[in-house]
Amino acid sequence: MKWDDEKHNYLIDLVNEYDGRKKWQEIAKKMSNKFGDTYNREQVRGHYRIEPNKRNAEMPDYKETVEIKPDGSQASDKLVELSQAQMKDKDFLLTAHGYSPDEWEVVKATSSKWNHFNKEMDEPRELYASKIVVQPKANGFNWDKVIEKLQKVKPTKINTPQHIGEWLLEIPLFDQHFPISNYEYYKPTQEKIHNKITSRVWKEILLVIGSDLYHNDGFTGQTTKGTIIEKVDMEQAWEDACKFYEPIISKAIEHSERVKIVYSPGNHDESISWAFTKYLKARFPQCDFDDKLVEHKIHVFGDSVIGITHGDKGKKDIHNVFPAQFPSEWGSATTKEIHTGHFHVEDAKDKFGTMVRTLATRNKTDEWHKRNGYVGAHKRFMIFEFSNECLESIHYV
């Protein structure tokens, strides 16, 4: 049983209340009712015998402060009981100041002895005025939490189709920003995609994962480059992404000869979306995966070539970048498409025979986009249906 000042002082008050008549059984019952622990007569009597009639003073008044700085770092100043070893232990200091060692790191720490005397105290307590400056960890990803989630995943068994059509369905859902928009919000989109997948048996289904699938790149409210934005619940975001994509992939495997999943790095979530892609790769070994950390990727189907990139880099010359990187595939195709996101608004330009599309998103408008005037766009995603010859149709979901 762990005793602290509050419990000790309450015990002294009870003993004084009984005016020296040590009814330990009744005292133990009152202690149990107040603190929720189970106390017996021997525990309370034994503790009282160690320090009889000695009332510990409350923690002295101290003006504790927390300062949030423009660069995202924080300064905390509070009174802490420390040993010599503890004042050199960064994890202990972080915890004492209320920060998680998984998400924050100490930049600077100073501890000054602050012995407090007053007449209520039998002995002074050795306290320290502890001041620390902390910053979010650059890679504050908690793998223990991910492993805990993965251990709960059940195996998936899926029957593959027998009769195949010569069609490709591309599902590039850019800029989902989980959990700014959660699973319940995206559920109608999921149902529409299910309907399209089950409308026929496909030769191939192509899914693009990443490209700002998540709003934060970890648990510290930062983007990939470390920009501080609103901090969101990334555990919930991971759960939502699983609930959204796993049924879609299962349906795709059932209704397509081949399912390919392409990871596209975004500017918000490069690391955590890559980790999610790796999770899907282990979860669905029936699928082909391109999980390389490169900006520009392509997929070839029949006479069509599709370029995939998030769209935050080199947008002006993007129609020249893909032919330069993939000259053979680009030169052989009669239908040339480049699909990007990032701007949260639909746009399409025909650049010398290459159709460059900025894809719409159904994501809710977050604070950053509100401040920068990216408002009023249609809330919808776009999926694409290709025959062997060309792009046949675009569906809004």
Wavefront OBJ file of the C-alpha trace (Angstrom):
o trace
v 0.000 0.000 0.000
v 1.502 3.342 -1.042
v 1.072 6.158 1.448
v 1.235 9.826 0.491
v 0.742 13.051 2.445
v -3.017 13.165 1.838
v -3.557 9.627 3.149
v -1.196 10.105 6.075
v -2.825 13.368 7.144
v -6.317 11.873 6.868
v -5.215 8.988 9.122
v -3.920 11.465 11.723
v -7.235 13.338 11.563
v -9.191 10.117 12.150
v -7.035 9.113 15.121
v -7.539 12.594 16.630
v -11.265 12.347 15.918
v -11.482 9.233 18.069
v -9.631 11.144 20.824
v -7.061 8.475 21.551
v -9.523 5.564 21.396
v -7.775 3.584 18.670
v -10.687 1.945 16.868
v -8.493 0.679 14.056
v -11.182 -1.371 12.295
v -13.455 1.672 11.908
v -10.521 3.864 10.863
v -9.492 1.301 8.224
v -13.073 1.260 6.855
v -13.175 5.047 6.547
v -9.775 5.051 4.809
v -11.059 2.449 2.307
v -14.227 4.438 1.578
v -12.350 7.681 0.976
v -9.477 6.452 -1.194
v -10.975 3.434 -2.960
v -8.237 1.070 -1.742
v -8.726 -1.755 0.740
v -7.190 -0.970 4.142
v -7.171 -3.313 7.142
v -6.657 -2.556 10.803
v -3.036 -3.770 10.842
v -2.049 -1.496 7.940
v -3.412 1.691 9.452
v -2.165 0.828 12.954
v 1.289 -0.092 11.630
v 1.619 3.132 9.624
v 0.484 5.243 12.563
v 3.066 3.652 14.866
v 5.852 4.669 12.496
v 4.906 8.374 12.513
v 2.398 8.949 15.343
v 0.796 12.400 15.567
v 3.118 13.820 12.911
v 1.119 15.748 10.299
v 2.959 16.342 7.025
v 2.659 19.832 5.584
v 1.123 20.364 2.196
v 3.354 21.196 -0.783
v 4.319 24.871 -0.462
v 2.911 27.439 -2.829
v 4.981 27.826 -5.986
v 4.061 29.654 -9.173
v 4.213 26.900 -11.785
v 4.352 28.062 -15.397
v 4.234 26.544 -18.872
v 5.247 28.607 -21.910
v 4.502 27.502 -25.483
v 7.018 29.048 -27.871
v 6.490 29.943 -31.571
v 8.842 27.175 -32.770
v 6.725 24.497 -31.061
v 9.021 24.020 -28.044
v 7.713 24.490 -24.499
v 9.242 25.741 -21.231
v 7.954 24.302 -17.943
v 8.817 25.563 -14.450
v 7.546 23.694 -11.389
v 8.524 22.503 -7.922
v 9.621 18.858 -7.884
v 11.081 16.442 -5.305
v 14.295 15.145 -6.906
v 17.216 12.941 -6.014
v 20.669 13.495 -7.477
v 20.077 10.663 -9.948
v 16.617 11.843 -10.943
v 17.701 15.375 -11.820
v 20.023 13.802 -14.450
v 17.350 11.455 -15.795
v 15.669 13.108 -18.799
v 12.764 10.660 -18.888
v 12.055 11.254 -15.200
v 12.114 15.036 -15.690
v 9.760 14.790 -18.668
v 7.316 12.641 -16.692
v 7.534 14.890 -13.620
v 6.571 17.876 -15.787
v 3.713 16.000 -17.455
v 5.336 15.166 -20.831
v 5.504 11.758 -22.470
v 9.102 10.584 -23.119
v 7.761 8.865 -26.274
v 6.706 12.203 -27.782
v 9.020 14.850 -26.282
v 12.738 15.364 -25.702
v 14.595 17.631 -23.274
v 16.522 20.522 -24.851
v 17.633 22.165 -21.605
v 17.150 21.439 -17.889
v 18.145 23.289 -14.706
v 17.339 22.334 -11.106
v 17.841 24.689 -8.141
v 17.453 23.535 -4.531
v 14.399 25.122 -2.917
v 14.208 24.136 0.770
v 10.941 25.346 2.230
v 10.537 26.077 5.927
v 7.375 26.909 7.794
v 6.172 26.330 11.302
v 3.770 23.560 10.321
v 6.659 21.348 9.151
v 8.678 19.138 11.509
v 11.434 18.878 8.886
v 12.086 20.774 5.654
v 11.476 18.787 2.455
v 14.256 18.822 -0.129
v 12.554 20.297 -3.170
v 13.945 21.676 -6.408
v 12.743 24.432 -8.668
v 12.944 22.419 -11.896
v 12.965 24.252 -15.222
v 13.031 22.369 -18.524
v 12.721 23.294 -22.183
v 11.285 20.506 -24.359
v 10.543 20.010 -28.028
v 8.491 17.376 -29.894
v 10.546 14.435 -31.050
v 11.259 14.588 -34.779
v 10.227 10.943 -35.093
v 7.815 10.590 -32.208
v 6.199 7.423 -33.515
v 5.174 5.008 -30.764
v 5.788 1.542 -32.209
v 4.551 -0.143 -29.024
v 1.081 1.250 -29.694
v 1.197 0.028 -33.294
v 2.314 -3.466 -32.243
v -0.487 -3.578 -29.674
v -3.013 -2.812 -32.426
v -1.504 -5.337 -34.851
v -1.700 -8.149 -32.308
v -5.494 -7.772 -32.315
v -5.824 -8.208 -36.092
v -7.466 -11.447 -37.251
v -6.377 -13.248 -40.481
v -8.410 -12.618 -43.635
v -9.376 -15.452 -46.001
v -10.601 -14.427 -49.461
v -11.646 -16.387 -52.550
v -10.242 -14.987 -55.814
v -12.434 -14.673 -58.958
v -12.461 -17.173 -61.831
v -13.764 -15.085 -64.780
v -11.768 -11.973 -65.607
v -12.704 -8.881 -67.645
v -10.197 -6.611 -69.412
v -10.687 -3.576 -67.190
v -8.680 -1.535 -64.681
v -10.258 0.310 -61.746
v -8.008 2.985 -60.225
v -8.862 4.178 -56.697
v -6.633 7.186 -55.819
v -8.139 8.792 -52.711
v -5.745 11.693 -52.162
v -5.845 13.975 -49.095
v -8.075 11.999 -46.736
v -6.406 13.523 -43.634
v -7.632 10.999 -41.037
v -8.929 11.801 -38.404
v -9.901 15.367 -39.411
v -12.464 13.357 -41.376
v -13.200 10.058 -39.616
v -14.426 6.653 -40.717
v -18.107 7.443 -40.156
v -17.781 10.511 -42.369
v -16.117 8.465 -45.148
v -18.468 5.487 -44.852
v -20.692 6.624 -47.797
v -17.542 6.837 -49.956
v -16.584 3.307 -48.904
v -20.045 2.006 -49.862
v -19.886 3.643 -53.308
v -16.445 2.111 -53.924
v -17.767 -1.307 -52.854
v -20.586 -0.957 -55.377
v -18.185 -0.093 -58.189
v -15.775 -2.921 -57.291
v -18.568 -5.507 -57.241
v -20.134 -4.253 -60.489
v -17.857 -6.566 -62.520
v -14.765 -8.780 -62.319
v -11.704 -6.660 -63.066
v -8.399 -7.485 -64.648
v -6.656 -5.127 -62.209
v -7.575 -2.842 -59.330
v -5.060 -0.141 -58.433
v -5.183 1.604 -55.035
v -3.045 4.609 -54.122
v -2.230 4.773 -50.390
v -0.648 7.773 -48.658
v -0.637 11.241 -50.218
v -1.831 12.780 -46.926
v -3.855 9.801 -45.780
v -3.154 11.087 -42.251
v -3.188 14.661 -40.957
v -0.123 14.271 -38.676
v 3.087 12.322 -39.253
v 3.202 10.761 -35.786
v 1.886 11.654 -32.338
v 3.304 15.167 -31.853
v 1.113 17.360 -34.073
v 3.668 17.794 -36.857
v 3.854 17.279 -40.601
v 6.670 15.364 -42.318
v 8.954 18.432 -42.331
v 8.241 19.193 -38.673
v 5.734 21.987 -39.233
v 3.562 22.367 -36.123
v -0.143 22.013 -36.953
v -3.174 21.017 -34.919
v -2.494 17.814 -32.975
v -4.983 15.034 -33.671
v -5.718 11.590 -32.229
v -3.431 9.391 -34.345
v -4.506 6.174 -32.623
v -8.048 6.869 -33.774
v -6.750 7.859 -37.215
v -4.989 4.485 -37.591
v -8.152 2.634 -36.535
v -10.260 4.655 -38.994
v -7.883 4.007 -41.894
v -7.950 0.264 -41.139
v -11.740 0.188 -41.019
v -11.913 2.102 -44.291
v -9.293 0.305 -46.393
v -9.327 -3.317 -45.218
v -12.873 -4.045 -46.475
v -12.102 -2.287 -49.782
v -8.969 -4.378 -50.322
v -10.824 -7.573 -49.405
v -13.546 -6.758 -51.956
v -10.903 -5.908 -54.542
v -9.170 -9.292 -54.107
v -12.514 -11.058 -54.525
v -13.367 -9.172 -57.741
v -10.045 -8.741 -59.525
v -7.341 -10.980 -60.920
v -4.661 -8.613 -59.661
v -4.679 -5.958 -56.928
v -1.814 -3.491 -56.779
v -1.273 -1.008 -53.953
v 1.018 1.981 -54.575
v 2.388 4.097 -51.733
v 2.591 7.814 -52.592
v 4.495 10.047 -50.102
v 2.560 13.092 -48.904
v 3.799 16.269 -47.270
v 1.757 15.625 -44.107
v 2.337 11.924 -43.426
v 5.296 10.409 -45.271
v 6.424 8.140 -42.422
v 3.154 6.978 -40.888
v 1.513 6.316 -44.290
v 4.555 4.274 -45.292
v 4.175 2.298 -42.025
v 0.480 1.788 -42.806
v 1.376 0.513 -46.291
v 3.811 -1.955 -44.728
v 1.037 -3.101 -42.394
v -1.274 -3.690 -45.388
v 1.521 -5.581 -47.153
v 1.729 -8.029 -44.259
v -2.056 -8.179 -43.946
v -2.754 -8.855 -47.641
v 0.057 -10.951 -49.185
v -2.260 -11.643 -52.170
v -1.659 -8.074 -53.408
v 1.290 -6.520 -55.253
v 2.864 -3.557 -53.474
v 5.024 -0.622 -54.546
v 6.167 0.804 -51.205
v 9.307 2.596 -52.381
v 10.024 6.058 -50.986
v 10.025 7.889 -54.325
v 7.935 10.870 -55.439
v 7.005 9.848 -58.986
v 5.524 6.470 -59.883
v 3.620 5.019 -62.833
v 1.206 2.221 -63.607
v 0.762 0.812 -67.124
v -2.434 -0.892 -68.266
v -3.037 -1.724 -71.931
v -2.418 1.428 -73.955
v -2.614 3.719 -70.906
v 0.022 5.031 -68.508
v -0.897 6.680 -65.192
v 1.570 8.941 -63.372
v 1.139 9.197 -59.596
v 2.572 11.893 -57.294
v 1.223 13.940 -54.397
v 1.588 17.262 -56.224
v 3.329 19.437 -53.626
v 6.607 19.515 -55.586
v 7.291 20.736 -59.118
v 3.649 21.192 -60.104
v 4.385 23.631 -62.950
v 6.597 21.206 -64.924
v 5.009 17.938 -63.856
v 3.991 17.089 -67.450
v 7.693 17.063 -68.374
v 8.922 15.176 -65.310
v 7.153 11.882 -66.038
v 8.202 11.575 -69.728
v 11.789 12.319 -68.636
v 11.778 9.662 -65.923
v 9.760 7.040 -67.835
v 10.481 7.689 -71.539
v 9.729 4.173 -72.789
v 6.380 3.785 -71.017
v 5.329 7.343 -71.851
v 6.285 7.025 -75.477
v 4.406 3.733 -75.953
v 1.109 4.873 -74.410
v -1.761 6.476 -76.305
v -3.545 7.589 -73.096
v -1.307 9.534 -70.722
v -2.649 10.596 -67.319
v -0.961 12.253 -64.326
v -2.932 12.157 -61.070
v -1.953 14.496 -58.225
v -3.590 15.933 -55.100
v -2.447 18.380 -52.411
v -4.578 21.394 -53.364
v -7.946 19.941 -52.280
v -9.667 21.190 -55.423
v -10.329 19.527 -58.783
v -8.463 20.731 -61.858
v -7.506 19.287 -65.249
v -5.156 20.545 -67.975
v -4.207 18.898 -71.256
v -0.448 19.444 -71.604
v 0.610 18.403 -75.121
v -1.305 15.127 -74.954
v -0.765 14.461 -71.258
v -3.812 15.032 -69.066
v -2.633 16.488 -65.754
v -5.348 16.145 -63.120
v -5.460 17.577 -59.621
v -7.926 15.298 -57.874
v -10.723 16.498 -55.637
v -11.005 15.363 -52.023
v -13.966 14.744 -49.769
v -11.959 15.723 -46.686
v -13.463 18.350 -44.408
v -11.821 21.774 -44.533
v -9.212 21.921 -41.744
v -7.954 25.087 -40.026
v -4.864 25.513 -42.243
v -6.894 25.398 -45.457
v -9.475 27.796 -43.982
v -6.755 30.309 -43.108
v -5.260 30.078 -46.597
v -8.580 30.474 -48.376
v -8.922 26.919 -49.732
v -12.665 26.796 -49.165
v -15.781 26.131 -51.218
v -14.472 23.207 -53.304
v -16.696 20.210 -54.093
v -16.310 17.502 -51.427
v -15.791 14.284 -53.391
v -13.192 11.749 -54.484
v -12.565 10.521 -58.034
v -12.025 6.943 -59.231
v -11.139 5.971 -62.815
v -12.224 3.133 -65.093
v -9.867 2.089 -67.924
v -10.365 -0.352 -70.760
v -7.369 -1.842 -72.578
v -7.541 1.082 -75.015
v -8.168 4.219 -72.920
v -9.751 5.942 -69.945
v -13.467 5.192 -70.249
v -15.083 6.950 -67.292
v -14.555 8.932 -64.077
v -16.777 8.314 -61.060
v -17.284 10.652 -58.099
v -17.508 8.888 -54.731
l 1 2 3 4 5 6 7 8 9 10 11 12 13 14 15 16 17 18 19 20 21 22 23 24 25 26 27 28 29 30 31 32 33 34 35 36 37 38 39 40 41 42 43 44 45 46 47 48 49 50 51 52 53 54 55 56 57 58 59 60 61 62 63 64 65 66 67 68 69 70 71 72 73 74 75 76 77 78 79 80 81 82 83 84 85 86 87 88 89 90 91 92 93 94 95 96 97 98 99 100 101 102 103 104 105 106 107 108 109 110 111 112 113 114 115 116 117 118 119 120 121 122 123 124 125 126 127 128 129 130 131 132 133 134 135 136 137 138 139 140 141 142 143 144 145 146 147 148 149 150 151 152 153 154 155 156 157 158 159 160 161 162 163 164 165 166 167 168 169 170 171 172 173 174 175 176 177 178 179 180 181 182 183 184 185 186 187 188 189 190 191 192 193 194 195 196 197 198 199 200 201 202 203 204 205 206 207 208 209 210 211 212 213 214 215 216 217 218 219 220 221 222 223 224 225 226 227 228 229 230 231 232 233 234 235 236 237 238 239 240 241 242 243 244 245 246 247 248 249 250 251 252 253 254 255 256 257 258 259 260 261 262 263 264 265 266 267 268 269 270 271 272 273 274 275 276 277 278 279 280 281 282 283 284 285 286 287 288 289 290 291 292 293 294 295 296 297 298 299 300 301 302 303 304 305 306 307 308 309 310 311 312 313 314 315 316 317 318 319 320 321 322 323 324 325 326 327 328 329 330 331 332 333 334 335 336 337 338 339 340 341 342 343 344 345 346 347 348 349 350 351 352 353 354 355 356 357 358 359 360 361 362 363 364 365 366 367 368 369 370 371 372 373 374 375 376 377 378 379 380 381 382 383 384 385 386 387 388 389 390 391 392 393 394 395 396 397
